[in-house]
Each structure stands twice: as structure tokens, then as C-alpha cells.
Amino acid sequence: MRRMTSSSLKPFAWLSIGAALATIALKGLAWMMTGSVGLLSDALESLVNLAGGAMALAMLSIAERPEDEGHAFGHGKAEYFSSGFEGLLILFAALAIAFAAIERLLYPKPLEQLGLGLVVSTLASLINLVVGSVLLRAGKRHRSITLEADAHHLLTDVWTSVGVIVGLTAVALTGWLWLDPTLALLVATNIVWTGWRLLQRSAVGLMDGSLPPEEHALVLAILERYRALGIEFHAVRTRESGTRRFISLHVLVPGSWTISRGHQLVEELEREVRQTLSHASVFTHLEPLEDPVSQEDIALDR
């Protein structure tokens, strides 16, 4: 399978930046027309989208660099810095929204031109919905946590905007001004949860977390087929680095085998794993099945 390079993902980052600029303009206009702190919170989150899109572009540019002497396993982990950075920005935006909402709760102000403001906000939400869906599909297809993080944030922004629109409609119908800042506080809470999840996932990637259980199970299923031939395995380890997968294991074969036969076996095994899991690098260590030492070198530090 041909490997998709990170450079082909940069147009998606530019798409995210363009969507952020458009929604900032639209939501800022809606806030100025209505004076709604809920719409202000929406506009502030779009600023986070812009910063996240710019960071994504920078980190994808680094991640696409080929392996070199100082980075023999590539630069894929740069993507985790992007998602972590966006998570922090989301938390800061949540604090700003909360402060603005509390002030408005203490000092209520009437809202103006709600109808036109809601139309403008709805248009901005549709832009985020379309772009977020495109980024999510691209992120899953190319295994890019950067694009997935950007997509989930945009789609969260859509639901946030829906909540704001519903709240403002309720204000227009009831005249209860406290609904607007109360909804903004709920928006801030939702944003905190999104930011925390992004930070958590980034930390797992930077800490060399294993492949997801379903992908690890695919590797084990391949190995089980070889066990039926009398081959044994141990010290199976997996990790992710951006779009890349890394799998290492010890392969135990009869000691009477020739080096050539053992080499042919591990080449076949590595090829089958790579065909099953794209963007995978497989490392094997060949050992004689009968040698007791083969059972003693399973630890990572041996």
C-alpha cells in the first residue's frame, strides 16, 4: 500500500484556517448586532479554532519530514503537540467565556436584533459542520490525530452554537435575560470537557501508548495462524507515533532451521502485518525455540 504523506494533509489544515476566519467574522458580527454573551462565547471559541488550525499546519509540516540521523523513527509525534496545544487553548477560552457570563449575570443588558444575529450565527455553524465533517473523514482515513482533534473541536462548536441559538430564541420568547449568560456557562463547561479529552489523548501518544485493542487483536490473530505451524512468539509490543504504527516481537523457530529459512519466515510475517495495518513498521528478533535463554530475554531492558 502506498503511504500517504503528511504533506497531502496540509490543504485540510488550510481549510480549517479558512473556516475559522469566516466564522470569527460572522459570529463577531452576530455578537455586535445582539450584544449576546452567548454569541460572544461562540466567537471566542472560533478564535481557538483559528489558533488550532495554524498550529495544525505547522505541526503537519514538521511531521511530513523524512527520517534523519537525529529522528530515526520520523517526526510523526509532532502531531501530538498540535492537539495538546489546541486542548490548552480550549481551556483558556472556557475561562474567558465563564468570566464574561458571570459579569453578564451580575449586570444584565437587553439584547438587540436577535433575529438577524441568529441568522448570521446559523450560517457560521453550517460552515463549521461541513468543514468539521470533511476533516473528521480525512483524519480517520489518514490516521491523523491533528485533523481529528480539529474536526472534533469544530463539531463541538456546532453543538455549542445550536445551544446558543436555542437559548437566544428562548430569551426572545420569554424576555428572561439570565438565560443568555447561563447558557454561556454551560458552553464553557462543554468546552472544558473537549479540551481535557484532547490533552489526555495527546499525553497518551507522547507516552508511547499501545495500539487500540482492536488493532492489537489483528496482530495477535496473524501470530496465531503461525503458531499452528509450530512457531512461537513473545515480547509483542506496539505503539503509535502520529500516523505511524510500530510493532516489535520475538519470533521463536526450531533451532535446526537455517538462517535463510528463518529470514524468509519473518519477512513473510512482517509483510502480512504491514498489509493488515497500514503505515506500520514491524521489527522482529529471531530466536531458537529450544534455547532456554530465548525465554529469559522477554523484558524490555534485558
Secondary structure, 3 states (H helix, E strand, C coil): CCCCCHHHHHHHHHHHHHHHHHHHHHHHHHHHHHCCHHHHHHHHHHHHHHHHHHHHHHHHHHHCCCCECCECCCCCCHHHHHHHHHHHHHHHHHHHHHHHHHHHHHCCCCCCCHHHHHHHHHHHHHHHHHHHHHHHHHHHHHCCHHHHHHHHHHHHHHHHHHHHHHHHHHHHHHCCCCHHHHHHHHHHHHHHHHHHHHHHHHHHHHCCCCCCHHHHHHHHHHHHHHHCCCCEEEEEEEEEECCEEEEEEEEEECCCCCHHHHHHHHHHHHHHHHHHCCCEEEEEEEEECCCHHHHCCCCCCC
